[in-house]
Amino acid sequence: MEIDGISEILESEKKSYLNKKIDEYIKKGFSSEESVNRANQSWRTYIGFRVQKIIFELLKREIDDSFVGIISDKELLKSHLEEEYQKVKRKLAIDYGQYLFLPDADIILYKRCKKVNDIEIIAVVSVKNSFRERGFETAYWKLKLTQSSITSRIVMFLATPDKDGEISYRVHKRNPRKMRIILEHELDGIYFLKSDFEKTEKAKHFSEMIRDLKRLIKTVDC
């Protein structure tokens, strides 16, 4: 699958997916209007998961290093984690006093230390298909990571097809796009899964994420 065509390919599935879901909800007794609303909500969840899965598989394929592990945050939420994943979870968690929460980290890359039986988290990748104000959550979690000596070195990237063009450009009709400016300022990189966007030092094509991650991996010595 060509990375630039992800949005188009997934959008081509939308009509058949929605029709199928609407029929399912109507059979369950929901009204036509409620069925349409529920089907649209289901689609947003589905397409977000699909984009994340595609990126996850691409990273696993391209970063072929026996000392580098890649895991999703959903895997870290499972019970009875093996020891290595327990270490990833502890070294990523944000401390809120009596509570610990994982940040907005859809995909986590970490290095297995050769000298000691330990791991070092390299980067987290937040995946967003669209935003609707949710981009600010990613900036918030990056700030929280910087506040602890344990997590301050973790790099946070954002990967997105930005299908609605919400952050592809910094200015729209002469007005600055607040979310794009904040994300570009706070995060370590924004990577677009499309060709139509404003490129800057921090805003790049997704193919450059692979290169940047490989360079980053080489700098982590443990």
C-alpha positions in Angstrom: 0.0 0.0 0.0 1.4 3.4 -1.0 1.5 5.5 2.2 0.2 8.7 0.4 -2.9 6.8 -0.6 -4.0 5.6 2.8 -6.8 8.2 3.2 -8.2 7.6 -0.3 -8.2 3.8 0.1 -9.9 3.9 3.5 -12.4 6.5 2.4 -13.3 4.2 -0.5 -14.5 1.7 2.1 -16.7 4.2 3.9 -19.9 3.8 1.9 -20.1 0.0 2.2 -19.0 0.1 5.9 -21.7 2.6 6.8 -24.4 0.8 4.9 -23.6 -2.4 6.7 -23.5 -0.8 10.1 -26.8 1.1 9.5 -28.5 -2.2 8.6 -27.1 -3.8 11.8 -28.3 -1.0 14.1 -31.8 -0.9 12.4 -32.1 -4.7 13.0 -31.3 -4.0 16.7 -34.3 -1.7 16.9 -32.7 1.8 16.5 -34.4 4.5 14.5 -32.9 5.4 11.1 -31.5 8.6 12.4 -29.9 7.0 15.4 -28.6 4.2 13.2 -26.9 6.7 10.9 -25.3 8.5 13.9 -24.1 5.3 15.5 -22.7 4.0 12.2 -20.7 7.3 11.7 -19.3 7.0 15.3 -18.3 3.4 14.6 -16.6 4.5 11.3 -14.5 7.1 13.1 -13.3 4.5 15.6 -12.7 1.9 12.8 -10.7 4.2 10.5 -8.6 5.5 13.4 -7.7 1.9 14.4 -6.9 1.0 10.7 -4.5 3.9 10.2 -2.8 3.1 13.5 -2.4 -0.6 12.5 -1.0 0.3 9.1 1.6 2.6 10.7 2.5 0.0 13.3 3.1 -2.7 10.7 5.2 -0.3 8.5 7.4 0.6 11.5 7.9 -3.0 12.4 8.8 -3.8 8.8 11.2 -0.9 8.3 12.9 -0.8 11.7 14.6 -4.2 11.5 16.7 -4.2 14.7 16.7 -7.1 17.2 17.4 -4.7 20.0 14.4 -2.4 19.3 10.9 -3.3 20.4 7.7 -1.8 19.1 4.4 -2.2 21.0 1.0 -0.5 21.1 -0.4 1.2 24.2 -3.4 -1.1 24.0 -1.0 -4.1 24.6 0.3 -2.4 27.7 -3.2 -2.2 29.1 -3.5 -6.0 29.2 -3.2 -8.0 32.4 -0.3 -10.4 33.1 2.3 -8.6 31.0 5.6 -10.2 30.4 8.5 -8.6 32.3 9.8 -6.6 29.4 6.5 -5.0 28.7 6.0 -4.3 32.4 9.3 -2.2 32.3 8.0 -0.3 29.3 4.8 0.5 31.1 6.5 1.7 34.2 9.0 3.9 32.3 6.2 5.5 30.3 3.6 6.1 33.0 2.8 9.7 34.1 2.6 10.2 37.9 -0.5 11.9 39.3 0.1 11.2 43.0 -1.8 8.0 43.8 -2.6 7.4 40.1 -0.5 6.5 37.1 -1.7 7.0 33.6 -0.2 6.2 30.2 0.1 9.2 27.8 -1.4 9.5 24.4 1.1 7.0 23.0 -0.5 4.8 20.3 2.9 3.2 19.4 5.9 2.9 21.6 9.5 2.2 20.5 12.0 1.1 23.0 15.6 -0.3 23.1 16.6 -3.5 24.8 19.8 -2.6 26.8 22.7 -4.9 26.1 24.7 -4.4 29.3 21.8 -4.7 31.8 18.5 -6.4 31.9 16.6 -3.2 31.2 14.9 -1.1 28.5 15.1 2.5 27.4 12.0 4.1 25.7 13.1 5.9 22.5 9.9 7.4 21.2 6.2 7.4 21.2 4.0 7.9 18.1 0.6 9.4 18.5 -1.6 8.5 15.5 -4.5 10.7 14.5 -6.7 10.4 11.5 -8.4 13.7 12.2 -8.4 16.2 15.1 -11.5 18.2 16.1 -9.5 19.8 19.0 -8.0 16.4 20.1 -4.6 17.5 18.9 -4.1 19.5 22.0 -4.2 16.3 24.0 -1.0 15.2 22.3 0.8 18.5 23.1 -0.4 18.1 26.7 1.1 14.6 27.1 4.4 15.8 25.6 4.6 18.5 28.2 3.8 16.0 31.0 6.6 13.7 29.7 9.1 16.6 30.0 8.3 17.2 33.6 9.8 13.9 34.9 13.5 13.0 34.8 12.4 9.4 33.9 10.4 10.4 30.8 11.9 13.7 29.8 14.1 12.2 27.1 11.2 10.4 25.3 10.6 11.8 21.9 7.0 12.3 20.8 6.0 12.2 17.2 2.6 12.7 15.6 1.6 10.7 12.5 -1.5 11.7 10.6 -3.1 11.7 7.1 -4.9 14.8 8.3 -7.8 14.0 6.0 -9.7 17.1 6.8 -6.7 19.4 6.3 -6.9 20.7 9.9 -3.2 21.1 10.5 -1.6 20.6 7.0 -1.0 24.3 6.7 -0.1 26.9 9.4 -2.3 29.7 8.0 -5.8 29.5 6.6 -7.5 32.6 5.1 -4.8 34.8 6.6 -5.4 33.4 10.1 -2.9 31.2 11.9 -4.0 27.7 12.7 -3.6 27.5 16.4 -3.4 23.7 16.6 -0.8 23.4 13.9 1.4 26.0 15.5 1.1 24.6 19.0 1.8 21.0 17.8 4.7 22.0 15.7 6.2 24.0 18.7 5.6 21.4 21.4 6.2 18.0 19.6 9.4 16.6 18.2 7.9 16.0 14.8 4.7 15.9 12.7 4.7 13.4 9.9 2.0 13.5 7.2 0.7 10.5 5.3 0.0 12.6 2.2 1.9 14.9 -0.1 -0.2 18.1 0.2 1.0 19.9 3.3 3.3 22.7 4.4 6.7 21.3 5.1 8.9 22.8 7.8 11.9 21.5 9.9 9.4 19.7 12.1 6.6 18.9 9.7 7.6 16.2 7.2 6.4 13.4 5.1 5.9 10.1 6.9 8.8 8.4 5.0 11.1 10.8 6.9 9.9 9.4 10.2 11.5 6.1 9.4 14.8 7.8 8.7 14.5 10.0 11.8 13.7 7.1 14.1 16.7 5.1 12.8 19.0 8.0 13.5 17.4 8.4 17.0 17.9 4.7 17.8 21.6 5.0 17.1 21.9 7.8 19.7 20.4 5.6 22.5 23.3 3.8 24.2 22.3 1.6 27.1 
